[in-house]
Amino acid sequence: MSSWPLQDPFLVSEQARIYRDWLSQREGCGILLFSLLSQSSQFSSAYQSLLDHVDGAVRLESDQGILVWGADFWSSPSGTVASRRFHAHIESNGTLTLSEPPENPTTGAIPVLDDQNFVFTTDATLTGLAEHDKANWSFSDNLVGLLHAARNAKGATIILTYDRNTVLRELAESAHTLRVALGRHVKIVVRERDASLRYGNELLLLRLGVNLIINREVPISRVPLTLESLQGQSFTRNVTIDFEAALASVMQSQALGYLQPHLFVGEAKEIIARHRALGVPFALVRLHYPPNMAEEEAIKRFPMTRAGDFMTATHSSLWIFLSSCPQSSLLPTLRRFGGESVENDFPDIEFYVQQTEVETQLDQLEHEAAQGGSESTSPMPAH
């Protein structure tokens, strides 16, 4: 048994981080069970803090005398799903079994809808699949055509696509418009094509009305089974959210690569302020130079290609800021930048992931820069 300080979201977040780091080091997984924690309880802030450090969150609760297993979100190698609900039953041997809610309108459960076998999409790469699939597929040439074709949908599946040319605002606004206009029984899916959504963008889409995000690695042959898993489900989250504020919280910074310390601090603080709306994670990493490694050599060690990831250097350390980076991805991202041996080559590394500690470090760095004690003498590397 472990005691969790549920009244303090910051302590909850820190304790969850420690558990996660411990499990990651041992390549294991863990399940945290709470008897008093839910989104509707007095501990809702603690619940939100926990979500930054877990791959899934489910609730077992009673609804009119019926046990309900509700998945707020769940991530797996195949994709991320949100707002799934199942009826739960405890067998005589103590085993918990799950089943789809009965499709009986008189009981208040999910109604039987005559268009649940229809799929609307603009994804032309699925035309070959549609020819052999049992569902009724409707293809549109563009997003406007899709919105028109699906305007009367009640329980159909709508597939939106994300690729290198997708404008996040248009995708998010389309998902939100569809959810608000068509109700909670329509299934809205985002399928990644030749690009991957950042973690913060996934959170945004799931918050605005998307049921499922299909990762780009999932083969087309598995798409029908993935869509079938959504049948009988409804979207239970409240989508009455300030769209502009939510979108602003995940919009990518254009900062990339090396910045002088005062610019680094200003950009990092601006991202932190925007990310508050959805609780999008970020991280600050400090790597102390090992003996005999020059500042310029350390900078060149970390080429960056993703907007929103940037660094600066002082006379003693290299600082890296990673936006929309969950803690589970922190070390893999650092290794991708600096090589698999980065932890051996830089034995003294400090990680800051909590807002208060990140802001404290940034204030210190800003003060040093203002005093002229931390400005790098190295030229800005090309990137």
C-alpha positions in Angstrom: 0.0 0.0 0.0 1.2 3.5 -0.7 -0.1 6.9 0.6 -0.8 9.5 -2.1 -1.2 13.2 -1.3 -4.4 13.6 -3.3 -5.0 17.1 -2.1 -1.9 18.3 -3.7 -1.7 17.9 -7.5 2.0 18.8 -7.7 2.9 16.0 -5.2 0.7 13.5 -7.0 2.4 14.3 -10.2 5.9 13.9 -8.7 5.0 10.6 -7.0 3.5 9.3 -10.3 6.7 10.4 -12.1 8.9 8.5 -9.6 6.7 5.3 -10.1 6.9 5.6 -13.9 10.7 6.1 -13.9 11.1 3.1 -11.6 9.0 0.9 -13.9 10.7 2.2 -17.1 14.2 1.4 -15.7 13.0 -2.2 -15.2 11.1 -2.4 -18.5 8.0 -3.2 -16.6 4.4 -2.0 -16.4 2.3 -1.1 -13.4 -1.4 -0.6 -12.4 -2.4 2.1 -9.9 -5.7 1.5 -8.1 -7.5 4.3 -6.3 -10.8 4.0 -4.3 -11.5 7.8 -4.0 -10.1 9.2 -7.3 -12.4 10.2 -10.1 -13.0 13.2 -12.4 -16.1 14.1 -10.5 -14.6 14.0 -7.0 -12.9 16.6 -4.9 -9.6 15.1 -6.2 -10.2 16.1 -9.8 -7.0 18.2 -9.9 -5.0 15.3 -8.7 -6.6 13.1 -11.4 -5.6 15.5 -14.1 -2.0 15.6 -12.8 -1.8 11.8 -13.0 -2.8 11.7 -16.6 0.5 13.2 -17.7 2.4 10.1 -16.4 0.2 7.2 -17.4 -0.7 5.4 -20.7 -4.3 4.9 -19.8 -7.0 5.8 -17.3 -10.2 3.8 -16.6 -12.9 4.1 -14.0 -15.1 1.4 -12.5 -18.4 3.0 -11.4 -22.0 2.3 -10.9 -24.7 3.7 -13.3 -28.2 3.0 -12.2 -27.2 -0.1 -10.4 -25.0 -1.4 -13.3 -21.3 -1.6 -13.1 -19.6 0.4 -15.9 -16.0 0.2 -17.0 -15.2 3.6 -18.6 -11.9 4.3 -20.4 -11.1 8.0 -20.3 -8.2 7.2 -22.7 -5.9 4.3 -23.5 -2.7 4.3 -25.5 -1.2 1.2 -27.2 1.2 0.6 -30.1 -1.9 0.6 -32.4 -3.2 4.0 -31.4 -5.0 6.0 -28.8 -8.6 5.6 -27.9 -10.9 7.8 -25.7 -14.3 7.7 -24.1 -15.0 3.9 -24.3 -17.6 2.4 -22.0 -18.4 -1.2 -21.2 -20.7 -3.0 -18.9 -18.8 -4.9 -16.2 -19.7 -8.0 -14.3 -17.9 -9.8 -11.4 -18.0 -13.5 -11.9 -18.4 -16.0 -9.1 -14.7 -16.7 -9.2 -13.9 -13.0 -8.8 -13.0 -12.4 -12.4 -14.1 -9.1 -13.9 -15.6 -9.5 -17.4 -16.6 -6.7 -19.8 -19.3 -6.6 -22.5 -20.7 -4.1 -24.9 -23.7 -2.1 -23.5 -27.0 -3.6 -24.8 -28.4 -1.7 -27.8 -31.8 -1.1 -26.2 -33.2 2.5 -26.4 -35.8 1.8 -23.7 -33.1 1.2 -21.1 -31.3 4.4 -21.8 -28.4 2.6 -23.4 -26.9 3.3 -26.8 -29.6 3.2 -29.4 -29.5 1.1 -32.6 -28.7 3.5 -35.4 -29.4 2.6 -39.0 -26.2 4.2 -40.3 -23.7 2.5 -38.0 -22.4 0.5 -41.0 -21.5 3.7 -43.0 -18.0 5.1 -43.2 -17.3 8.6 -44.6 -13.7 9.7 -45.4 -11.4 11.6 -47.7 -8.6 9.0 -47.4 -8.2 7.8 -51.0 -5.6 5.2 -49.9 -8.5 3.2 -48.4 -10.4 2.8 -51.7 -9.0 -0.7 -52.2 -10.0 -1.8 -48.7 -13.5 -0.4 -49.2 -14.1 -2.6 -52.2 -13.9 -5.7 -50.1 -15.2 -4.4 -46.8 -18.7 -5.1 -45.6 -19.2 -1.5 -44.5 -20.7 1.1 -46.9 -17.9 3.5 -47.7 -18.4 7.1 -49.0 -15.4 9.0 -50.3 -15.1 12.8 -50.7 -12.5 14.8 -52.5 -11.9 17.3 -49.8 -12.9 18.2 -46.2 -15.8 20.4 -47.2 -17.2 17.6 -49.3 -16.9 15.2 -46.3 -18.6 17.6 -44.0 -21.5 17.9 -46.5 -21.7 14.1 -47.1 -21.8 13.3 -43.4 -24.2 16.1 -42.4 -27.0 13.8 -41.4 -24.9 11.0 -39.8 -26.1 9.7 -36.5 -24.0 6.7 -35.7 -21.7 6.4 -38.7 -17.9 6.4 -38.7 -16.0 9.4 -40.0 -12.3 9.1 -40.9 -10.2 12.2 -41.0 -6.6 12.0 -42.1 -3.4 13.6 -40.8 -0.3 13.9 -43.1 2.6 16.2 -43.7 0.3 18.8 -45.4 -2.4 18.8 -42.7 -3.1 22.1 -40.9 -3.7 21.2 -37.3 -6.3 24.0 -36.8 -8.4 22.7 -39.7 -8.3 19.2 -38.5 -9.1 20.1 -34.9 -11.9 22.5 -36.0 -13.4 19.8 -38.3 -13.4 17.2 -35.5 -15.0 19.6 -33.0 -17.6 20.8 -35.5 -18.6 17.3 -36.4 -18.9 16.3 -32.7 -21.0 19.3 -31.8 -23.2 19.0 -34.8 -23.7 15.3 -35.1 -23.8 14.3 -31.4 -22.1 11.7 -29.3 -22.9 8.5 -31.2 -21.0 9.3 -34.4 -17.5 7.7 -34.3 -14.7 10.2 -35.3 -11.4 8.7 -36.2 -8.1 10.3 -37.2 -5.7 8.2 -39.3 -2.1 9.1 -39.5 -0.6 8.8 -43.0 3.0 9.9 -43.6 3.4 11.9 -40.4 2.8 11.4 -36.7 0.9 13.7 -34.4 2.7 15.1 -31.4 1.5 14.0 -28.0 -0.1 17.4 -27.2 -2.0 17.4 -30.5 -3.4 13.9 -29.7 -4.6 15.2 -26.4 -6.2 18.2 -28.2 -8.1 16.0 -30.8 -9.3 13.5 -28.2 -10.5 16.4 -26.0 -12.4 18.1 -28.9 -14.3 15.0 -30.0 -12.2 12.3 -31.6 -12.8 8.7 -30.5 -9.7 7.1 -31.9 -6.3 8.0 -33.4 -4.9 5.2 -35.7 -1.1 5.3 -35.7 0.7 5.5 -39.0 2.4 2.1 -38.3 -1.0 0.3 -38.3 -1.4 -1.5 -41.7 -4.4 -0.9 -43.8 -5.5 -4.5 -43.4 -6.1 -3.9 -39.7 -8.2 -0.7 -40.2 -11.6 -2.6 -40.5 -11.0 -4.4 -37.2 -10.0 -1.2 -35.5 -13.1 0.5 -36.7 -15.3 -2.4 -35.7 -14.0 -2.0 -32.1 -15.8 1.3 -31.9 -19.2 -0.1 -32.7 -21.8 0.5 -30.0 -19.6 3.2 -28.4 -20.5 6.8 -27.7 -18.4 9.9 -26.9 -18.9 10.8 -23.3 -16.6 13.7 -22.8 -17.9 17.2 -22.5 -16.8 19.2 -25.6 -17.9 22.6 -24.3 -14.3 23.9 -24.3 -12.8 27.2 -25.4 -11.6 26.0 -28.8 -9.2 28.9 -29.4 -7.6 28.5 -26.0 -7.3 24.7 -26.4 -5.8 25.1 -29.9 -3.4 27.8 -28.7 -2.1 25.5 -26.0 -0.7 23.0 -28.5 0.3 25.2 -31.4 3.9 24.5 -32.2 6.6 27.0 -31.6 8.7 27.9 -34.6 11.8 27.9 -32.4 14.2 25.2 -33.5 17.8 24.3 -32.6 20.2 26.7 -30.9 19.0 30.0 -29.3 20.9 32.5 -27.2 19.9 32.1 -23.5 17.6 35.2 -23.2 15.7 34.0 -26.3 15.6 30.4 -25.0 14.1 31.5 -21.7 11.4 33.7 -23.4 10.4 31.0 -25.9 10.2 28.3 -23.2 8.1 30.5 -20.9 5.7 31.3 -23.7 5.2 27.6 -24.5 4.6 26.7 -20.8 1.9 29.4 -20.6 0.1 28.1 -23.7 0.3 24.4 -22.6 -1.6 25.0 -19.4 -5.1 24.7 -21.1 -4.7 21.0 -21.8 -1.9 20.1 -19.5 0.4 19.3 -22.4 3.8 18.0 -21.0 7.1 19.6 -21.5 10.6 19.1 -20.2 13.8 21.0 -19.5 17.1 19.0 -19.6 20.4 20.2 -18.4 23.6 18.4 -19.5 26.8 19.4 -17.7 29.8 19.3 -20.1 32.1 16.3 -19.3 35.8 17.0 -18.9 37.6 17.8 -22.2 34.4 18.6 -24.1 34.1 22.1 -25.5 30.8 24.0 -25.6 30.6 24.1 -29.4 31.3 20.3 -29.6 28.4 19.7 -27.2 26.0 21.9 -29.2 26.8 20.0 -32.4 26.1 16.7 -30.7 22.4 17.5 -30.6 21.0 18.3 -34.1 17.3 19.1 -33.9 14.7 18.8 -36.6 11.3 19.3 -34.8 9.9 22.7 -34.3 9.4 23.4 -30.6 12.6 21.6 -29.5 15.5 24.0 -28.9 18.6 24.5 -26.8 21.0 27.0 -25.4 24.4 26.8 -23.8 26.2 28.4 -20.9 29.8 28.0 -19.9 29.1 25.0 -17.9 26.0 23.3 -19.3 23.9 22.6 -22.4 20.1 23.3 -21.9 17.5 21.6 -24.0 13.7 22.4 -23.9 11.3 19.7 -25.3 7.7 20.7 -25.9 4.8 18.2 -26.1 7.2 15.5 -24.7 5.7 13.0 -22.2 8.1 11.7 -19.6 8.0 8.2 -21.2 9.5 9.7 -24.4 12.1 11.9 -22.7 15.1 9.5 -22.6 14.3 8.0 -26.1 14.1 11.5 -27.5 17.4 12.5 -25.9 19.1 9.4 -27.3 17.7 10.1 -30.7 19.3 13.6 -30.6 22.6 12.7 -29.0 23.1 9.1 -29.8 22.6 5.9 -27.7 25.7 6.6 -25.7 24.5 10.1 -24.6 23.9 9.0 -20.9 27.4 7.6 -20.8 29.0 10.6 -22.5 27.1 13.1 -20.3 27.0 11.4 -16.9 25.7 14.5 -15.1 22.2 15.1 -16.6 19.4 16.9 -14.8 15.7 16.5 -15.8 13.0 19.1 -14.9 9.4 18.2 -15.8 7.3 20.0 -13.2 6.2 23.5 -14.0 7.4 25.1 -10.8 10.9 23.6 -11.1 11.2 24.3 -14.8 10.2 28.0 -14.2 12.7 28.2 -11.3 15.5 27.0 -13.5 14.5 29.4 -16.4 14.4 32.3 -14.0 17.9 31.5 -12.8 19.1 31.1 -16.4 17.4 34.4 -17.3 19.1 36.2 -14.4 22.5 34.9 -15.3 21.9 36.0 -18.9 20.9 39.5 -17.8 24.1 39.7 -15.7 26.1 38.6 -18.8 27.3 35.4 -17.1 25.7 32.8 -19.2 25.8 34.1 -22.8 27.4 31.6 -25.1 30.4 32.7 -27.1 29.8 30.0 -29.6 28.4 30.9 -33.0 24.8 29.7 -33.6 25.1 26.4 -35.4 23.2 25.9 -38.7 20.3 23.6 -38.7 
